Structure formats: structure tokens, C-alpha cells
Amino acid sequence: MNDDPRWNEQEGTLWMEKDGFRLVVHLPRAQGYAHFVVIDHHGLIRHQDRLIGSGTVEGVGAARDAAERMAERLGRSGIIGLTRDGSAPMRSRPIGPHGVA
């Protein structure tokens, strides 16, 4: 079921590490909807394995793509994830009174 070498298959899931995130796709028992999660694997301020986002889409390929897009957007936002050079986790920016960082 896994045709992308970047993704590892293990116990009913596909997973990969990307920019400080662990992306996990739960394989459906039959064709249909697949659930994905994005986890802050390196953790900010020593809070490892924090759920950052999730979703359900039709098909495993769509779930892999959605998880990768979510991790890319979160990494580019500078709010969470690794620095651009991949060195160390960035600190969260404080959220202002109107929800804007």
C-alpha cells in the first residue's frame, strides 16, 4: 500500500519524520477514508509528541499529501517546528489578544 519510499509502514500505519514533525496516516481496513495526524515530535520546551493537527480525507494518498502540506505550513509559519536550517526547535511566539502572533 506504500508506494512512496519516504513513508515507513508499520502496524496499520504509514509514518514519516519531516521538519521536526511526525506524520502518521492510519490505514483504513478497506478502501475509503484515511485519518492522519501531525505530531510535534521534537517538542517545544520539552513537550514531546504533542498533537498539532489531524484530519480525515478520502484515500491514503490524499491523507499523506494532506499531512505533508500541514507540516509544511506549520514549519513555514515559524510558530512550531524546526528552524529553516533544521538545527533546533523554535520557541512559540506569544498569541496576542486578537489571536494574532
C-alpha positions as CSV (number, residue, x, y, z in Angstrom):
1,M,0.0,0.0,0.0
2,N,3.0,2.3,0.4
3,D,4.5,3.4,-2.9
4,D,6.4,6.4,-1.5
5,P,9.9,5.5,-0.1
6,R,9.8,8.4,2.3
7,W,7.0,6.8,4.3
8,N,7.5,3.8,6.6
9,E,4.8,1.2,7.0
10,Q,4.3,-0.3,10.5
11,E,1.3,-2.0,12.2
12,G,-1.5,-0.5,10.1
13,T,0.0,2.9,9.8
14,L,2.3,4.9,7.5
15,W,4.6,7.4,9.1
16,M,7.5,9.7,8.4
17,E,9.6,12.4,10.0
18,K,9.5,15.8,8.4
19,D,10.9,19.1,9.8
20,G,10.5,18.2,13.4
21,F,7.1,16.7,12.9
22,R,6.0,13.0,12.8
23,L,3.3,12.5,10.2
24,V,1.1,9.4,10.7
25,V,-1.6,8.0,8.4
26,H,-3.9,5.3,9.8
27,L,-4.6,2.8,7.0
28,P,-8.3,2.0,6.5
29,R,-9.3,-1.6,6.7
30,A,-10.8,-1.2,3.2
31,Q,-10.8,1.4,0.5
32,G,-12.3,4.7,1.9
33,Y,-11.4,7.4,4.3
34,A,-8.0,7.6,6.0
35,H,-7.2,9.5,9.2
36,F,-3.9,11.4,9.5
37,V,-2.2,13.2,12.4
38,V,0.7,15.7,12.6
39,I,2.7,15.4,15.9
40,D,5.3,17.9,17.1
41,H,7.9,15.2,17.6
42,H,10.8,17.2,18.9
43,G,8.6,19.2,21.2
44,L,8.7,22.8,22.3
45,I,10.1,23.4,25.7
46,R,10.4,19.6,26.3
47,H,6.8,18.7,25.5
48,Q,7.4,15.9,23.1
49,D,4.8,14.2,20.9
50,R,2.2,16.9,21.0
51,L,-0.7,16.6,18.6
52,I,-0.7,19.6,16.3
53,G,-3.3,18.7,13.8
54,S,-5.4,15.9,12.2
55,G,-7.9,15.2,9.6
56,T,-9.8,12.6,7.6
57,V,-9.7,12.5,3.8
58,E,-10.7,10.0,1.1
59,G,-7.8,7.7,0.3
60,V,-4.4,7.0,1.7
61,G,-2.5,9.1,-0.9
62,A,-4.7,12.1,-0.1
63,A,-4.0,11.6,3.6
64,R,-0.3,11.5,3.0
65,D,-0.4,14.7,0.9
66,A,-2.6,16.5,3.5
67,A,-0.3,15.6,6.4
68,E,2.7,16.8,4.4
69,R,1.0,20.1,3.5
70,M,0.0,20.7,7.1
71,A,3.6,20.1,8.3
72,E,5.0,22.4,5.6
73,R,2.6,25.2,6.5
74,L,3.2,24.9,10.2
75,G,7.0,24.8,9.7
76,R,6.9,27.9,7.4
77,S,4.7,29.8,9.9
78,G,7.6,29.8,12.4
79,I,5.2,29.1,15.2
80,I,6.3,25.5,15.7
81,G,8.7,23.0,14.1
82,L,12.4,23.3,13.4
83,T,14.3,26.3,12.2
84,R,14.9,26.6,8.5
85,D,18.4,25.0,8.8
86,G,16.9,22.1,10.8
87,S,19.0,22.9,13.9
88,A,16.7,23.3,16.9
89,P,13.1,23.8,17.7
90,M,11.8,27.3,17.6
91,R,10.0,28.8,20.5
92,S,6.4,29.6,20.2
93,R,5.5,33.2,19.6
94,P,3.0,34.6,22.1
95,I,-0.5,34.9,20.8
96,G,-1.9,38.4,21.1
97,P,-5.4,39.4,22.4
98,H,-6.9,39.0,18.9
99,G,-5.4,35.6,18.2
100,V,-2.5,37.1,16.1
101,A,1.1,36.1,16.7
